[in-house]
Amino acid sequence: MKGKFITFEGIDGAGKSSHVEWLAEWLRAKGLTVHVTREPGGTPLGEKLREMLLNDPMHLETETLLMFAARREHLARVIEPALARGEWVVCDRFSDATYAYQGGGRGLDRTKFQILEHWVHDHVQPNMTLLFDLPLDVARERIAQASRVLDRFEQERADFHERVRQAYLERAHANPSRIRVIDANHPLDDIRKTLEKTVSSICL
């Protein structure tokens, strides 16, 4: 069986990360080999770049180029080899996040994003992207309750996160066959039932 590539997306506070490992275990229970990873990161170099990206102030284009540099390494070292072996890859964020955060949130020229996306991974796109969406006030409340140091993206103003959310929904509207919007304002069990049904539609 050919491997599948599933990505999780959503604004900070949407709760997507709490479902990543759960979905991987659900797929493993079906007899599949699943590799869980994240962006930025996923490789030793990518994790070093992640630390910089989440904590060090930088120019928007520097930020974007580092995101795609980490992504190219991630694809070459982890994602593409796993898919070639027939494994499934479940990734917490991918290029849709760059479209939303650097494009929607920070205002990067979309043409520049498209050039980088085409250059870095025109030959690889997720089979399915699960976009966790919920009202911004709920997401902000969840972030405020987090018992940890917030990274520089999480510390951004509410209007930044609203632009990110709208960019995600714009991207979903343009790619309805790949990006499935999940209502993240529902109870945990209901969300997971939706995930089972949604992922089963392409996977099992």
C-alpha positions in Angstrom: 0.0 0.0 0.0 1.3 3.4 -0.9 1.9 5.8 2.0 -0.3 8.7 2.7 0.6 12.2 3.9 -1.8 13.8 6.4 -1.2 17.3 7.9 -2.9 19.1 10.8 -3.4 22.9 10.6 -5.1 25.6 12.6 -4.6 28.8 14.5 -2.8 28.8 17.9 -5.2 27.5 20.5 -7.3 25.4 18.1 -6.3 22.2 19.9 -5.0 20.4 16.8 -1.9 19.1 18.5 -3.9 17.1 21.0 -5.3 15.0 18.2 -2.1 14.3 16.2 -0.8 11.3 18.2 -4.3 10.0 18.8 -4.9 9.8 15.0 -1.5 8.1 14.5 -2.5 5.5 17.1 -5.9 5.0 15.5 -4.2 4.4 12.2 -1.6 2.0 13.7 -4.5 0.0 15.1 -5.6 -0.5 11.5 -2.2 -2.2 10.8 -0.5 0.9 9.2 3.0 2.1 9.9 2.8 5.7 10.9 5.5 8.4 11.3 4.5 11.4 13.4 6.4 14.6 12.9 6.1 18.4 13.0 7.0 21.7 11.4 9.1 23.6 11.7 11.3 20.8 12.8 11.2 17.1 12.2 15.0 16.8 11.7 18.0 17.8 13.8 18.6 20.8 11.6 14.9 21.6 11.5 14.6 21.6 15.3 17.5 24.1 15.5 15.7 26.3 13.0 12.4 25.9 14.9 14.1 27.3 18.1 15.2 30.3 16.1 11.8 30.8 14.4 9.7 30.6 17.5 11.9 32.8 19.6 14.2 35.2 17.6 12.8 38.4 16.0 13.6 38.5 12.3 12.7 40.0 9.0 9.5 38.5 7.4 11.4 37.2 4.3 14.1 35.7 6.5 11.4 34.0 8.6 9.7 32.6 5.4 13.0 31.4 3.9 13.9 29.6 7.1 10.5 28.0 7.2 11.0 26.6 3.7 14.6 25.6 4.4 13.5 23.5 7.4 10.7 22.1 5.2 13.1 21.1 2.4 15.3 19.3 4.9 12.2 17.7 6.4 11.0 16.4 3.1 14.3 15.1 2.0 15.3 13.4 5.3 11.9 12.3 6.7 8.7 12.7 4.7 9.7 11.5 1.2 11.7 8.5 2.4 8.8 7.4 4.7 6.2 7.7 1.9 8.5 5.8 -0.4 8.6 3.0 2.1 4.8 2.9 2.2 4.6 4.5 5.6 2.0 7.1 6.5 3.2 10.5 7.7 1.1 12.6 10.1 2.6 16.1 10.4 1.7 18.9 12.7 1.7 21.8 10.2 3.1 22.1 6.7 3.0 24.8 4.0 -0.5 25.8 4.7 0.8 27.2 7.9 3.3 29.4 6.0 0.5 30.6 3.8 -1.6 31.5 6.8 1.0 32.9 9.2 3.6 34.5 7.0 1.1 35.3 4.2 -2.1 36.1 6.0 -0.7 37.1 9.4 2.4 39.0 8.4 1.5 40.1 4.8 4.0 38.2 2.7 3.5 38.7 -1.0 1.6 35.6 -2.1 3.6 35.4 -5.3 6.8 34.8 -3.2 5.0 32.1 -1.2 3.9 30.4 -4.4 7.5 30.5 -5.8 8.9 28.9 -2.7 6.2 26.3 -2.5 6.7 25.3 -6.2 10.5 25.2 -5.7 10.6 23.2 -2.5 7.8 20.7 -2.9 5.8 21.0 -6.1 6.0 17.2 -6.3 4.7 16.6 -2.8 1.4 17.8 -1.3 -0.6 16.3 1.6 -3.2 13.7 0.6 -5.4 15.3 3.3 -5.1 18.4 5.5 -7.3 18.6 8.6 -7.9 22.3 9.4 -9.0 22.8 13.0 -11.1 26.0 13.1 -12.8 27.8 16.0 -13.8 31.3 17.0 -10.8 33.5 17.8 -12.1 34.4 21.3 -12.1 30.7 22.2 -8.6 30.2 20.9 -7.3 33.2 22.7 -8.8 32.1 25.9 -7.1 28.7 25.5 -3.8 30.4 24.9 -4.2 32.6 27.9 -4.7 29.6 30.1 -1.6 27.8 28.8 0.8 27.0 31.7 4.0 27.6 29.7 6.0 30.3 28.1 4.4 31.5 24.9 6.4 31.7 21.6 6.5 34.8 19.6 3.7 33.8 17.3 1.4 33.0 20.2 2.2 36.4 21.7 0.9 38.2 18.7 -2.1 40.5 18.9 -5.6 39.2 18.3 -5.8 40.9 14.8 -2.8 38.9 13.7 -4.5 35.6 14.6 -7.7 36.7 13.0 -5.8 37.3 9.7 -4.2 33.9 10.1 -7.6 32.2 10.6 -9.1 34.0 7.5 -6.1 33.0 5.4 -6.5 29.3 6.5 -10.2 29.4 5.5 -9.3 31.1 2.2 -6.8 28.3 1.5 -9.4 25.7 2.4 -12.0 27.3 0.0 -9.4 27.1 -2.8 -8.5 23.5 -2.1 -11.8 21.8 -0.9 -10.7 18.3 -2.0 -7.6 18.3 0.1 -8.4 20.6 3.1 -11.2 19.4 5.4 -12.4 22.0 7.9 -12.9 20.5 11.4 -15.1 22.4 13.9 -12.7 22.5 16.9 -15.3 24.0 19.2 -17.0 20.7 19.7 -16.3 18.2 22.5 -13.2 16.0 22.2 -15.0 12.8 21.5 -17.2 14.4 18.8 -14.1 15.8 17.1 -12.4 12.4 17.1 -15.5 10.7 15.6 -15.4 13.4 12.8 -11.7 12.6 12.3 -12.3 8.9 12.0 -15.0 9.5 9.4 -13.0 12.1 7.5 -9.8 10.2 7.3 -11.5 6.9 6.5 -12.9 8.6 3.4 -9.5 8.6 1.7 -7.5 6.1 3.7 -9.3 2.9 4.6 
